[in-house]
């Protein structure tokens, strides 16, 4: 199953608001599994997305997450599916 990890930098103090918005966006996606956490370090939020449709994952990151107010930047890493199976 295609899986992506999205690392998010946010404006100071807006991580809880962004997490809430992402949960609202993903709640409407029936065929997407997700896990979201605030983290310490270089990034503020990490989102794990899984779906049978990799294009849907790309769309969520590009058209939804990156457009949320106070999201400064994202780094998306797609899991190599062949390695996941071995």
Secondary structure by P-SEA (a helix, b strand, c coil): cbbbbbbbbbcccaaaaaaaaaaaaacccccccbbbbbbcccccbbbbbbcccaaaaaaaaaccccccccccbbbbbbcccccccc
